[in-house]
Amino acid sequence: MALRKCSWFALVSACPVTLTMAIVVYAYYTYVWLLCLPLIERGYAVWGISYLVMWHLILFIHQIAYWRTVWRDPGSIPDHYILEVRIASHRIAS
């Protein structure tokens, strides 16, 4: 039973990453295949290639930042913060 819970948790926790990557892939398809490549085919090669270079630079920076964020350890809550929350909740309750 614990294995099933773990696999469901892994599946659910992968949903935001999968959704984000699907959006990036869709944006890549629409920008490159529907905008830049037709520009190059119609004779506007300088514009099409410059758009492609800019797009790939921005995409590269985005991917580095995104994957560094995904794989970074979230850390922990400091003990003094938890104590302050308990004091604040005690004050609210009384």
PDB file of N, CA, C and O in Angstrom:
ATOM      1  N   MET A   1       0.822  -1.201   0.000  1.00  0.00           N
ATOM      2  CA  MET A   1       0.000   0.000   0.000  1.00  0.00           C
ATOM      3  C   MET A   1       0.865   1.265   0.000  1.00  0.00           C
ATOM      4  O   MET A   1       0.527   2.255  -0.648  1.00  0.00           O
ATOM      5  N   ALA A   2       1.980   1.222   0.729  1.00  0.00           N
ATOM      6  CA  ALA A   2       2.857   2.394   0.780  1.00  0.00           C
ATOM      7  C   ALA A   2       3.456   2.692  -0.588  1.00  0.00           C
ATOM      8  O   ALA A   2       3.673   3.852  -0.937  1.00  0.00           O
ATOM      9  N   LEU A   3       3.719   1.652  -1.354  1.00  0.00           N
ATOM     10  CA  LEU A   3       4.262   1.846  -2.687  1.00  0.00           C
ATOM     11  C   LEU A   3       3.257   2.550  -3.584  1.00  0.00           C
ATOM     12  O   LEU A   3       3.631   3.402  -4.391  1.00  0.00           O
ATOM     13  N   ARG A   4       2.005   2.205  -3.449  1.00  0.00           N
ATOM     14  CA  ARG A   4       0.973   2.875  -4.258  1.00  0.00           C
ATOM     15  C   ARG A   4       0.864   4.344  -3.903  1.00  0.00           C
ATOM     16  O   ARG A   4       0.752   5.188  -4.791  1.00  0.00           O
ATOM     17  N   LYS A   5       0.896   4.661  -2.621  1.00  0.00           N
ATOM     18  CA  LYS A   5       0.831   6.061  -2.213  1.00  0.00           C
ATOM     19  C   LYS A   5       2.027   6.832  -2.761  1.00  0.00           C
ATOM     20  O   LYS A   5       1.891   7.966  -3.220  1.00  0.00           O
ATOM     21  N   CYS A   6       3.176   6.215  -2.708  1.00  0.00           N
ATOM     22  CA  CYS A   6       4.378   6.864  -3.209  1.00  0.00           C
ATOM     23  C   CYS A   6       4.284   7.111  -4.712  1.00  0.00           C
ATOM     24  O   CYS A   6       4.666   8.180  -5.190  1.00  0.00           O
ATOM     25  N   SER A   7       3.785   6.143  -5.448  1.00  0.00           N
ATOM     26  CA  SER A   7       3.695   6.319  -6.891  1.00  0.00           C
ATOM     27  C   SER A   7       2.641   7.365  -7.256  1.00  0.00           C
ATOM     28  O   SER A   7       2.826   8.126  -8.206  1.00  0.00           O
ATOM     29  N   TRP A   8       1.530   7.407  -6.503  1.00  0.00           N
ATOM     30  CA  TRP A   8       0.533   8.447  -6.759  1.00  0.00           C
ATOM     31  C   TRP A   8       1.098   9.823  -6.428  1.00  0.00           C
ATOM     32  O   TRP A   8       0.849  10.797  -7.139  1.00  0.00           O
ATOM     33  N   PHE A   9       1.855   9.890  -5.352  1.00  0.00           N
ATOM     34  CA  PHE A   9       2.468  11.165  -4.992  1.00  0.00           C
ATOM     35  C   PHE A   9       3.455  11.623  -6.062  1.00  0.00           C
ATOM     36  O   PHE A   9       3.497  12.801  -6.417  1.00  0.00           O
ATOM     37  N   ALA A  10       4.240  10.692  -6.567  1.00  0.00           N
ATOM     38  CA  ALA A  10       5.192  11.034  -7.628  1.00  0.00           C
ATOM     39  C   ALA A  10       4.459  11.492  -8.887  1.00  0.00           C
ATOM     40  O   ALA A  10       4.891  12.423  -9.566  1.00  0.00           O
ATOM     41  N   LEU A  11       3.360  10.834  -9.185  1.00  0.00           N
ATOM     42  CA  LEU A  11       2.583  11.210 -10.361  1.00  0.00           C
ATOM     43  C   LEU A  11       1.973  12.602 -10.204  1.00  0.00           C
ATOM     44  O   LEU A  11       2.020  13.412 -11.130  1.00  0.00           O
ATOM     45  N   VAL A  12       1.410  12.872  -9.048  1.00  0.00           N
ATOM     46  CA  VAL A  12       0.789  14.176  -8.808  1.00  0.00           C
ATOM     47  C   VAL A  12       1.845  15.279  -8.735  1.00  0.00           C
ATOM     48  O   VAL A  12       1.620  16.379  -9.239  1.00  0.00           O
ATOM     49  N   SER A  13       2.976  15.004  -8.124  1.00  0.00           N
ATOM     50  CA  SER A  13       4.007  16.039  -8.009  1.00  0.00           C
ATOM     51  C   SER A  13       4.677  16.328  -9.349  1.00  0.00           C
ATOM     52  O   SER A  13       5.296  17.380  -9.508  1.00  0.00           O
ATOM     53  N   ALA A  14       4.567  15.425 -10.307  1.00  0.00           N
ATOM     54  CA  ALA A  14       5.143  15.661 -11.630  1.00  0.00           C
ATOM     55  C   ALA A  14       4.211  16.467 -12.532  1.00  0.00           C
ATOM     56  O   ALA A  14       4.632  16.918 -13.597  1.00  0.00           O
ATOM     57  N   CYS A  15       2.970  16.655 -12.133  1.00  0.00           N
ATOM     58  CA  CYS A  15       2.002  17.378 -12.976  1.00  0.00           C
ATOM     59  C   CYS A  15       2.404  18.828 -13.271  1.00  0.00           C
ATOM     60  O   CYS A  15       2.333  19.228 -14.433  1.00  0.00           O
ATOM     61  N   PRO A  16       2.818  19.631 -12.299  1.00  0.00           N
ATOM     62  CA  PRO A  16       3.207  21.011 -12.632  1.00  0.00           C
ATOM     63  C   PRO A  16       4.389  21.083 -13.583  1.00  0.00           C
ATOM     64  O   PRO A  16       4.415  21.923 -14.482  1.00  0.00           O
ATOM     65  N   VAL A  17       5.364  20.210 -13.390  1.00  0.00           N
ATOM     66  CA  VAL A  17       6.529  20.203 -14.280  1.00  0.00           C
ATOM     67  C   VAL A  17       6.106  19.804 -15.688  1.00  0.00           C
ATOM     68  O   VAL A  17       6.539  20.414 -16.665  1.00  0.00           O
ATOM     69  N   THR A  18       5.266  18.791 -15.791  1.00  0.00           N
ATOM     70  CA  THR A  18       4.793  18.335 -17.097  1.00  0.00           C
ATOM     71  C   THR A  18       3.966  19.412 -17.784  1.00  0.00           C
ATOM     72  O   THR A  18       4.117  19.635 -18.985  1.00  0.00           O
ATOM     73  N   LEU A  19       3.102  20.075 -17.044  1.00  0.00           N
ATOM     74  CA  LEU A  19       2.290  21.141 -17.627  1.00  0.00           C
ATOM     75  C   LEU A  19       3.166  22.289 -18.117  1.00  0.00           C
ATOM     76  O   LEU A  19       2.952  22.812 -19.211  1.00  0.00           O
ATOM     77  N   THR A  20       4.140  22.678 -17.321  1.00  0.00           N
ATOM     78  CA  THR A  20       5.037  23.767 -17.724  1.00  0.00           C
ATOM     79  C   THR A  20       5.819  23.397 -18.973  1.00  0.00           C
ATOM     80  O   THR A  20       5.952  24.212 -19.886  1.00  0.00           O
ATOM     81  N   MET A  21       6.335  22.182 -19.024  1.00  0.00           N
ATOM     82  CA  MET A  21       7.093  21.758 -20.206  1.00  0.00           C
ATOM     83  C   MET A  21       6.186  21.651 -21.433  1.00  0.00           C
ATOM     84  O   MET A  21       6.624  21.946 -22.545  1.00  0.00           O
ATOM     85  N   ALA A  22       4.935  21.237 -21.252  1.00  0.00           N
ATOM     86  CA  ALA A  22       3.998  21.184 -22.380  1.00  0.00           C
ATOM     87  C   ALA A  22       3.732  22.586 -22.930  1.00  0.00           C
ATOM     88  O   ALA A  22       3.629  22.767 -24.143  1.00  0.00           O
ATOM     89  N   ILE A  23       3.621  23.567 -22.052  1.00  0.00           N
ATOM     90  CA  ILE A  23       3.410  24.947 -22.496  1.00  0.00           C
ATOM     91  C   ILE A  23       4.637  25.449 -23.257  1.00  0.00           C
ATOM     92  O   ILE A  23       4.500  26.129 -24.274  1.00  0.00           O
ATOM     93  N   VAL A  24       5.822  25.121 -22.774  1.00  0.00           N
ATOM     94  CA  VAL A  24       7.053  25.541 -23.456  1.00  0.00           C
ATOM     95  C   VAL A  24       7.157  24.879 -24.825  1.00  0.00           C
ATOM     96  O   VAL A  24       7.537  25.529 -25.799  1.00  0.00           O
ATOM     97  N   VAL A  25       6.825  23.596 -24.909  1.00  0.00           N
ATOM     98  CA  VAL A  25       6.884  22.886 -26.197  1.00  0.00           C
ATOM     99  C   VAL A  25       5.871  23.472 -27.176  1.00  0.00           C
ATOM    100  O   VAL A  25       6.176  23.642 -28.357  1.00  0.00           O
ATOM    101  N   TYR A  26       4.672  23.781 -26.696  1.00  0.00           N
ATOM    102  CA  TYR A  26       3.660  24.383 -27.570  1.00  0.00           C
ATOM    103  C   TYR A  26       4.103  25.765 -28.047  1.00  0.00           C
ATOM    104  O   TYR A  26       3.934  26.100 -29.219  1.00  0.00           O
ATOM    105  N   ALA A  27       4.666  26.563 -27.149  1.00  0.00           N
ATOM    106  CA  ALA A  27       5.167  27.885 -27.541  1.00  0.00           C
ATOM    107  C   ALA A  27       6.298  27.762 -28.549  1.00  0.00           C
ATOM    108  O   ALA A  27       6.382  28.547 -29.493  1.00  0.00           O
ATOM    109  N   TYR A  28       7.163  26.783 -28.351  1.00  0.00           N
ATOM    110  CA  TYR A  28       8.261  26.558 -29.289  1.00  0.00           C
ATOM    111  C   TYR A  28       7.712  26.206 -30.671  1.00  0.00           C
ATOM    112  O   TYR A  28       8.156  26.754 -31.680  1.00  0.00           O
ATOM    113  N   TYR A  29       6.757  25.301 -30.709  1.00  0.00           N
ATOM    114  CA  TYR A  29       6.167  24.903 -31.993  1.00  0.00           C
ATOM    115  C   TYR A  29       5.532  26.094 -32.699  1.00  0.00           C
ATOM    116  O   TYR A  29       5.791  26.319 -33.881  1.00  0.00           O
ATOM    117  N   THR A  30       4.716  26.849 -32.000  1.00  0.00           N
ATOM    118  CA  THR A  30       4.022  27.962 -32.659  1.00  0.00           C
ATOM    119  C   THR A  30       4.994  29.047 -33.101  1.00  0.00           C
ATOM    120  O   THR A  30       4.825  29.611 -34.182  1.00  0.00           O
ATOM    121  N   TYR A  31       6.000  29.353 -32.300  1.00  0.00           N
ATOM    122  CA  TYR A  31       6.906  30.430 -32.658  1.00  0.00           C
ATOM    123  C   TYR A  31       7.848  30.024 -33.788  1.00  0.00           C
ATOM    124  O   TYR A  31       8.026  30.766 -34.754  1.00  0.00           O
ATOM    125  N   VAL A  32       8.444  28.849 -33.661  1.00  0.00           N
ATOM    126  CA  VAL A  32       9.444  28.441 -34.655  1.00  0.00           C
ATOM    127  C   VAL A  32       8.785  27.981 -35.945  1.00  0.00           C
ATOM    128  O   VAL A  32       9.117  28.472 -37.024  1.00  0.00           O
ATOM    129  N   TRP A  33       7.857  27.043 -35.839  1.00  0.00           N
ATOM    130  CA  TRP A  33       7.292  26.429 -37.041  1.00  0.00           C
ATOM    131  C   TRP A  33       6.229  27.283 -37.722  1.00  0.00           C
ATOM    132  O   TRP A  33       6.071  27.204 -38.940  1.00  0.00           O
ATOM    133  N   LEU A  34       5.505  28.089 -36.975  1.00  0.00           N
ATOM    134  CA  LEU A  34       4.430  28.877 -37.585  1.00  0.00           C
ATOM    135  C   LEU A  34       4.800  30.336 -37.840  1.00  0.00           C
ATOM    136  O   LEU A  34       4.106  31.020 -38.592  1.00  0.00           O
ATOM    137  N   LEU A  35       5.881  30.828 -37.228  1.00  0.00           N
ATOM    138  CA  LEU A  35       6.270  32.216 -37.477  1.00  0.00           C
ATOM    139  C   LEU A  35       7.631  32.320 -38.160  1.00  0.00           C
ATOM    140  O   LEU A  35       7.745  32.927 -39.225  1.00  0.00           O
ATOM    141  N   CYS A  36       8.652  31.738 -37.560  1.00  0.00           N
ATOM    142  CA  CYS A  36      10.012  31.956 -38.065  1.00  0.00           C
ATOM    143  C   CYS A  36      10.298  31.225 -39.371  1.00  0.00           C
ATOM    144  O   CYS A  36      10.838  31.824 -40.302  1.00  0.00           O
ATOM    145  N   LEU A  37       9.954  29.965 -39.459  1.00  0.00           N
ATOM    146  CA  LEU A  37      10.241  29.226 -40.689  1.00  0.00           C
ATOM    147  C   LEU A  37       9.481  29.750 -41.908  1.00  0.00           C
ATOM    148  O   LEU A  37      10.064  29.808 -42.990  1.00  0.00           O
ATOM    149  N   PRO A  38       8.203  30.137 -41.784  1.00  0.00           N
ATOM    150  CA  PRO A  38       7.561  30.768 -42.940  1.00  0.00           C
ATOM    151  C   PRO A  38       8.214  32.092 -43.347  1.00  0.00           C
ATOM    152  O   PRO A  38       8.249  32.423 -44.532  1.00  0.00           O
ATOM    153  N   LEU A  39       8.729  32.850 -42.377  1.00  0.00           N
ATOM    154  CA  LEU A  39       9.446  34.082 -42.733  1.00  0.00           C
ATOM    155  C   LEU A  39      10.674  33.769 -43.571  1.00  0.00           C
ATOM    156  O   LEU A  39      10.953  34.458 -44.552  1.00  0.00           O
ATOM    157  N   ILE A  40      11.406  32.735 -43.187  1.00  0.00           N
ATOM    158  CA  ILE A  40      12.611  32.362 -43.932  1.00  0.00           C
ATOM    159  C   ILE A  40      12.231  31.880 -45.336  1.00  0.00           C
ATOM    160  O   ILE A  40      12.907  32.215 -46.309  1.00  0.00           O
ATOM    161  N   GLU A  41      11.163  31.103 -45.444  1.00  0.00           N
ATOM    162  CA  GLU A  41      10.735  30.589 -46.749  1.00  0.00           C
ATOM    163  C   GLU A  41      10.239  31.687 -47.676  1.00  0.00           C
ATOM    164  O   GLU A  41      10.355  31.555 -48.894  1.00  0.00           O
ATOM    165  N   ARG A  42       9.686  32.777 -47.128  1.00  0.00           N
ATOM    166  CA  ARG A  42       9.155  33.859 -47.953  1.00  0.00           C
ATOM    167  C   ARG A  42      10.214  34.879 -48.347  1.00  0.00           C
ATOM    168  O   ARG A  42       9.898  35.864 -49.014  1.00  0.00           O
ATOM    169  N   GLY A  43      11.447  34.665 -47.952  1.00  0.00           N
ATOM    170  CA  GLY A  43      12.507  35.573 -48.366  1.00  0.00           C
ATOM    171  C   GLY A  43      12.957  36.548 -47.308  1.00  0.00           C
ATOM    172  O   GLY A  43      13.832  37.374 -47.567  1.00  0.00           O
ATOM    173  N   TYR A  44      12.384  36.476 -46.123  1.00  0.00           N
ATOM    174  CA  TYR A  44      12.801  37.348 -45.022  1.00  0.00           C
ATOM    175  C   TYR A  44      13.727  36.579 -44.086  1.00  0.00           C
ATOM    176  O   TYR A  44      13.464  36.456 -42.889  1.00  0.00           O
ATOM    177  N   ALA A  45      14.806  36.070 -44.649  1.00  0.00           N
ATOM    178  CA  ALA A  45      15.706  35.186 -43.903  1.00  0.00           C
ATOM    179  C   ALA A  45      16.383  35.910 -42.746  1.00  0.00           C
ATOM    180  O   ALA A  45      16.572  35.328 -41.677  1.00  0.00           O
ATOM    181  N   VAL A  46      16.750  37.172 -42.947  1.00  0.00           N
ATOM    182  CA  VAL A  46      17.433  37.907 -41.878  1.00  0.00           C
ATOM    183  C   VAL A  46      16.521  38.049 -40.667  1.00  0.00           C
ATOM    184  O   VAL A  46      16.945  37.832 -39.533  1.00  0.00           O
ATOM    185  N   TRP A  47      15.260  38.416 -40.915  1.00  0.00           N
ATOM    186  CA  TRP A  47      14.303  38.543 -39.815  1.00  0.00           C
ATOM    187  C   TRP A  47      14.028  37.196 -39.158  1.00  0.00           C
ATOM    188  O   TRP A  47      14.026  37.089 -37.931  1.00  0.00           O
ATOM    189  N   GLY A  48      13.799  36.177 -39.962  1.00  0.00           N
ATOM    190  CA  GLY A  48      13.507  34.857 -39.421  1.00  0.00           C
ATOM    191  C   GLY A  48      14.642  34.298 -38.588  1.00  0.00           C
ATOM    192  O   GLY A  48      14.412  33.749 -37.510  1.00  0.00           O
ATOM    193  N   ILE A  49      15.869  34.434 -39.080  1.00  0.00           N
ATOM    194  CA  ILE A  49      17.019  33.910 -38.341  1.00  0.00           C
ATOM    195  C   ILE A  49      17.277  34.730 -37.078  1.00  0.00           C
ATOM    196  O   ILE A  49      17.631  34.172 -36.040  1.00  0.00           O
ATOM    197  N   SER A  50      17.102  36.041 -37.161  1.00  0.00           N
ATOM    198  CA  SER A  50      17.307  36.859 -35.956  1.00  0.00           C
ATOM    199  C   SER A  50      16.251  36.529 -34.900  1.00  0.00           C
ATOM    200  O   SER A  50      16.567  36.483 -33.711  1.00  0.00           O
ATOM    201  N   TYR A  51      15.011  36.302 -35.312  1.00  0.00           N
ATOM    202  CA  TYR A  51      13.973  35.867 -34.368  1.00  0.00           C
ATOM    203  C   TYR A  51      14.319  34.521 -33.753  1.00  0.00           C
ATOM    204  O   TYR A  51      14.128  34.310 -32.555  1.00  0.00           O
ATOM    205  N   LEU A  52      14.828  33.612 -34.576  1.00  0.00           N
ATOM    206  CA  LEU A  52      15.209  32.292 -34.066  1.00  0.00           C
ATOM    207  C   LEU A  52      16.348  32.389 -33.052  1.00  0.00           C
ATOM    208  O   LEU A  52      16.318  31.717 -32.022  1.00  0.00           O
ATOM    209  N   VAL A  53      17.341  33.211 -33.335  1.00  0.00           N
ATOM    210  CA  VAL A  53      18.474  33.358 -32.418  1.00  0.00           C
ATOM    211  C   VAL A  53      18.002  33.948 -31.090  1.00  0.00           C
ATOM    212  O   VAL A  53      18.354  33.443 -30.024  1.00  0.00           O
ATOM    213  N   MET A  54      17.206  35.016 -31.153  1.00  0.00           N
ATOM    214  CA  MET A  54      16.698  35.619 -29.921  1.00  0.00           C
ATOM    215  C   MET A  54      15.833  34.629 -29.138  1.00  0.00           C
ATOM    216  O   MET A  54      15.966  34.519 -27.919  1.00  0.00           O
ATOM    217  N   TRP A  55      14.955  33.914 -29.829  1.00  0.00           N
ATOM    218  CA  TRP A  55      14.077  32.939 -29.178  1.00  0.00           C
ATOM    219  C   TRP A  55      14.889  31.866 -28.461  1.00  0.00           C
ATOM    220  O   TRP A  55      14.593  31.521 -27.316  1.00  0.00           O
ATOM    221  N   HIS A  56      15.904  31.341 -29.127  1.00  0.00           N
ATOM    222  CA  HIS A  56      16.682  30.272 -28.517  1.00  0.00           C
ATOM    223  C   HIS A  56      17.526  30.768 -27.347  1.00  0.00           C
ATOM    224  O   HIS A  56      17.742  30.023 -26.391  1.00  0.00           O
ATOM    225  N   LEU A  57      18.003  31.998 -27.401  1.00  0.00           N
ATOM    226  CA  LEU A  57      18.714  32.549 -26.249  1.00  0.00           C
ATOM    227  C   LEU A  57      17.793  32.682 -25.041  1.00  0.00           C
ATOM    228  O   LEU A  57      18.153  32.300 -23.928  1.00  0.00           O
ATOM    229  N   ILE A  58      16.610  33.225 -25.271  1.00  0.00           N
ATOM    230  CA  ILE A  58      15.641  33.373 -24.179  1.00  0.00           C
ATOM    231  C   ILE A  58      15.195  32.012 -23.667  1.00  0.00           C
ATOM    232  O   ILE A  58      15.058  31.819 -22.459  1.00  0.00           O
ATOM    233  N   LEU A  59      14.968  31.071 -24.570  1.00  0.00           N
ATOM    234  CA  LEU A  59      14.568  29.727 -24.170  1.00  0.00           C
ATOM    235  C   LEU A  59      15.664  29.049 -23.353  1.00  0.00           C
ATOM    236  O   LEU A  59      15.364  28.374 -22.368  1.00  0.00           O
ATOM    237  N   PHE A  60      16.908  29.212 -23.736  1.00  0.00           N
ATOM    238  CA  PHE A  60      18.030  28.624 -23.017  1.00  0.00           C
ATOM    239  C   PHE A  60      18.113  29.187 -21.594  1.00  0.00           C
ATOM    240  O   PHE A  60      18.285  28.431 -20.637  1.00  0.00           O
ATOM    241  N   ILE A  61      17.993  30.500 -21.455  1.00  0.00           N
ATOM    242  CA  ILE A  61      18.028  31.125 -20.133  1.00  0.00           C
ATOM    243  C   ILE A  61      16.847  30.652 -19.288  1.00  0.00           C
ATOM    244  O   ILE A  61      16.998  30.372 -18.099  1.00  0.00           O
ATOM    245  N   HIS A  62      15.672  30.566 -19.911  1.00  0.00           N
ATOM    246  CA  HIS A  62      14.480  30.086 -19.200  1.00  0.00           C
ATOM    247  C   HIS A  62      14.672  28.660 -18.703  1.00  0.00           C
ATOM    248  O   HIS A  62      14.347  28.356 -17.555  1.00  0.00           O
ATOM    249  N   GLN A  63      15.186  27.798 -19.541  1.00  0.00           N
ATOM    250  CA  GLN A  63      15.359  26.395 -19.156  1.00  0.00           C
ATOM    251  C   GLN A  63      16.376  26.247 -18.018  1.00  0.00           C
ATOM    252  O   GLN A  63      16.171  25.447 -17.106  1.00  0.00           O
ATOM    253  N   ILE A  64      17.450  27.001 -18.069  1.00  0.00           N
ATOM    254  CA  ILE A  64      18.423  26.946 -16.976  1.00  0.00           C
ATOM    255  C   ILE A  64      17.770  27.372 -15.661  1.00  0.00           C
ATOM    256  O   ILE A  64      17.902  26.685 -14.648  1.00  0.00           O
ATOM    257  N   ALA A  65      17.068  28.503 -15.680  1.00  0.00           N
ATOM    258  CA  ALA A  65      16.435  28.999 -14.460  1.00  0.00           C
ATOM    259  C   ALA A  65      15.350  28.043 -13.969  1.00  0.00           C
ATOM    260  O   ALA A  65      15.235  27.795 -12.769  1.00  0.00           O
ATOM    261  N   TYR A  66      14.558  27.510 -14.894  1.00  0.00           N
ATOM    262  CA  TYR A  66      13.460  26.633 -14.500  1.00  0.00           C
ATOM    263  C   TYR A  66      13.974  25.345 -13.873  1.00  0.00           C
ATOM    264  O   TYR A  66      13.494  24.941 -12.814  1.00  0.00           O
ATOM    265  N   TRP A  67      14.944  24.694 -14.511  1.00  0.00           N
ATOM    266  CA  TRP A  67      15.427  23.421 -13.979  1.00  0.00           C
ATOM    267  C   TRP A  67      16.240  23.615 -12.708  1.00  0.00           C
ATOM    268  O   TRP A  67      16.251  22.729 -11.853  1.00  0.00           O
ATOM    269  N   ARG A  68      16.917  24.739 -12.561  1.00  0.00           N
ATOM    270  CA  ARG A  68      17.596  25.006 -11.293  1.00  0.00           C
ATOM    271  C   ARG A  68      16.579  25.179 -10.178  1.00  0.00           C
ATOM    272  O   ARG A  68      16.819  24.753  -9.048  1.00  0.00           O
ATOM    273  N   THR A  69      15.448  25.797 -10.482  1.00  0.00           N
ATOM    274  CA  THR A  69      14.395  25.958  -9.490  1.00  0.00           C
ATOM    275  C   THR A  69      13.746  24.623  -9.147  1.00  0.00           C
ATOM    276  O   THR A  69      13.479  24.348  -7.977  1.00  0.00           O
ATOM    277  N   VAL A  70      13.491  23.801 -10.142  1.00  0.00           N
ATOM    278  CA  VAL A  70      12.840  22.514  -9.909  1.00  0.00           C
ATOM    279  C   VAL A  70      13.719  21.597  -9.068  1.00  0.00           C
ATOM    280  O   VAL A  70      13.212  20.918  -8.175  1.00  0.00           O
ATOM    281  N   TRP A  71      15.003  21.562  -9.327  1.00  0.00           N
ATOM    282  CA  TRP A  71      15.884  20.620  -8.642  1.00  0.00           C
ATOM    283  C   TRP A  71      16.495  21.164  -7.359  1.00  0.00           C
ATOM    284  O   TRP A  71      17.202  20.431  -6.668  1.00  0.00           O
ATOM    285  N   ARG A  72      16.245  22.419  -7.021  1.00  0.00           N
ATOM    286  CA  ARG A  72      16.820  23.000  -5.806  1.00  0.00           C
ATOM    287  C   ARG A  72      16.089  22.466  -4.574  1.00  0.00           C
ATOM    288  O   ARG A  72      14.875  22.263  -4.597  1.00  0.00           O
ATOM    289  N   ASP A  73      16.848  22.244  -3.500  1.00  0.00           N
ATOM    290  CA  ASP A  73      16.268  21.819  -2.231  1.00  0.00           C
ATOM    291  C   ASP A  73      15.474  22.982  -1.643  1.00  0.00           C
ATOM    292  O   ASP A  73      16.007  24.087  -1.533  1.00  0.00           O
ATOM    293  N   PRO A  74      14.211  22.762  -1.262  1.00  0.00           N
ATOM    294  CA  PRO A  74      13.418  23.875  -0.747  1.00  0.00           C
ATOM    295  C   PRO A  74      13.856  24.368   0.623  1.00  0.00           C
ATOM    296  O   PRO A  74      13.428  25.440   1.052  1.00  0.00           O
ATOM    297  N   GLY A  75      14.694  23.615   1.318  1.00  0.00           N
ATOM    298  CA  GLY A  75      15.156  24.041   2.630  1.00  0.00           C
ATOM    299  C   GLY A  75      14.166  23.669   3.713  1.00  0.00           C
ATOM    300  O   GLY A  75      13.280  22.838   3.508  1.00  0.00           O
ATOM    301  N   SER A  76      14.325  24.286   4.854  1.00  0.00           N
ATOM    302  CA  SER A  76      13.432  24.000   5.981  1.00  0.00           C
ATOM    303  C   SER A  76      13.052  25.307   6.657  1.00  0.00           C
ATOM    304  O   SER A  76      13.655  26.353   6.414  1.00  0.00           O
ATOM    305  N   ILE A  77      12.052  25.226   7.497  1.00  0.00           N
ATOM    306  CA  ILE A  77      11.584  26.394   8.230  1.00  0.00           C
ATOM    307  C   ILE A  77      12.437  26.537   9.488  1.00  0.00           C
ATOM    308  O   ILE A  77      12.604  25.563  10.222  1.00  0.00           O
ATOM    309  N   PRO A  78      12.973  27.712   9.753  1.00  0.00           N
ATOM    310  CA  PRO A  78      13.769  27.892  10.974  1.00  0.00           C
ATOM    311  C   PRO A  78      12.917  27.687  12.228  1.00  0.00           C
ATOM    312  O   PRO A  78      11.715  27.956  12.222  1.00  0.00           O
ATOM    313  N   ASP A  79      13.551  27.209  13.302  1.00  0.00           N
ATOM    314  CA  ASP A  79      12.826  26.948  14.550  1.00  0.00           C
ATOM    315  C   ASP A  79      12.225  28.210  15.147  1.00  0.00           C
ATOM    316  O   ASP A  79      11.116  28.168  15.681  1.00  0.00           O
ATOM    317  N   HIS A  80      12.924  29.318  15.069  1.00  0.00           N
ATOM    318  CA  HIS A  80      12.397  30.545  15.666  1.00  0.00           C
ATOM    319  C   HIS A  80      11.131  31.019  14.942  1.00  0.00           C
ATOM    320  O   HIS A  80      10.285  31.665  15.560  1.00  0.00           O
ATOM    321  N   TYR A  81      10.985  30.722  13.679  1.00  0.00           N
ATOM    322  CA  TYR A  81       9.778  31.109  12.953  1.00  0.00           C
ATOM    323  C   TYR A  81       8.582  30.299  13.455  1.00  0.00           C
ATOM    324  O   TYR A  81       7.492  30.847  13.625  1.00  0.00           O
ATOM    325  N   ILE A  82       8.773  29.017  13.691  1.00  0.00           N
ATOM    326  CA  ILE A  82       7.683  28.181  14.182  1.00  0.00           C
ATOM    327  C   ILE A  82       7.245  28.657  15.557  1.00  0.00           C
ATOM    328  O   ILE A  82       6.049  28.680  15.847  1.00  0.00           O
ATOM    329  N   LEU A  83       8.183  29.036  16.405  1.00  0.00           N
ATOM    330  CA  LEU A  83       7.863  29.527  17.732  1.00  0.00           C
ATOM    331  C   LEU A  83       7.052  30.810  17.633  1.00  0.00           C
ATOM    332  O   LEU A  83       6.079  30.981  18.368  1.00  0.00           O
ATOM    333  N   GLU A  84       7.433  31.709  16.744  1.00  0.00           N
ATOM    334  CA  GLU A  84       6.699  32.951  16.583  1.00  0.00           C
ATOM    335  C   GLU A  84       5.286  32.702  16.096  1.00  0.00           C
ATOM    336  O   GLU A  84       4.360  33.395  16.518  1.00  0.00           O
ATOM    337  N   VAL A  85       5.100  31.737  15.226  1.00  0.00           N
ATOM    338  CA  VAL A  85       3.766  31.408  14.738  1.00  0.00           C
ATOM    339  C   VAL A  85       2.920  30.868  15.876  1.00  0.00           C
ATOM    340  O   VAL A  85       1.747  31.225  15.980  1.00  0.00           O
ATOM    341  N   ARG A  86       3.478  30.011  16.742  1.00  0.00           N
ATOM    342  CA  ARG A  86       2.725  29.484  17.880  1.00  0.00           C
ATOM    343  C   ARG A  86       2.315  30.602  18.837  1.00  0.00           C
ATOM    344  O   ARG A  86       1.191  30.612  19.339  1.00  0.00           O
ATOM    345  N   ILE A  87       3.218  31.535  19.087  1.00  0.00           N
ATOM    346  CA  ILE A  87       2.894  32.662  19.986  1.00  0.00           C
ATOM    347  C   ILE A  87       1.796  33.507  19.344  1.00  0.00           C
ATOM    348  O   ILE A  87       0.846  33.906  20.018  1.00  0.00           O
ATOM    349  N   ALA A  88       1.920  33.776  18.064  1.00  0.00           N
ATOM    350  CA  ALA A  88       0.909  34.598  17.381  1.00  0.00           C
ATOM    351  C   ALA A  88      -0.449  33.905  17.369  1.00  0.00           C
ATOM    352  O   ALA A  88      -1.471  34.561  17.567  1.00  0.00           O
ATOM    353  N   SER A  89      -0.482  32.608  17.144  1.00  0.00           N
ATOM    354  CA  SER A  89      -1.766  31.897  17.120  1.00  0.00           C
ATOM    355  C   SER A  89      -2.352  31.819  18.529  1.00  0.00           C
ATOM    356  O   SER A  89      -3.572  31.823  18.690  1.00  0.00           O
ATOM    357  N   HIS A  90      -1.496  31.748  19.552  1.00  0.00           N
ATOM    358  CA  HIS A  90      -1.986  31.738  20.934  1.00  0.00           C
ATOM    359  C   HIS A  90      -2.612  33.092  21.275  1.00  0.00           C
ATOM    360  O   HIS A  90      -3.635  33.162  21.957  1.00  0.00           O
ATOM    361  N   ARG A  91      -1.987  34.152  20.797  1.00  0.00           N
ATOM    362  CA  ARG A  91      -2.523  35.493  21.064  1.00  0.00           C
ATOM    363  C   ARG A  91      -3.866  35.692  20.366  1.00  0.00           C
ATOM    364  O   ARG A  91      -4.765  36.328  20.917  1.00  0.00           O
ATOM    365  N   ILE A  92      -4.003  35.157  19.171  1.00  0.00           N
ATOM    366  CA  ILE A  92      -5.260  35.290  18.419  1.00  0.00           C
ATOM    367  C   ILE A  92      -6.364  34.500  19.103  1.00  0.00           C
ATOM    368  O   ILE A  92      -7.507  34.951  19.169  1.00  0.00           O
ATOM    369  N   ALA A  93      -6.025  33.323  19.612  1.00  0.00           N
ATOM    370  CA  ALA A  93      -7.035  32.456  20.227  1.00  0.00           C
ATOM    371  C   ALA A  93      -7.535  33.029  21.542  1.00  0.00           C
ATOM    372  O   ALA A  93      -8.693  32.806  21.894  1.00  0.00           O
ATOM    373  N   SER A  94      -6.704  33.760  22.286  1.00  0.00           N
ATOM    374  CA  SER A  94      -7.138  34.265  23.597  1.00  0.00           C
ATOM    375  C   SER A  94      -7.758  35.626  23.538  1.00  0.00           C
ATOM    376  O   SER A  94      -8.164  36.164  24.568  1.00  0.00           O
TER     377      SER A  94
END
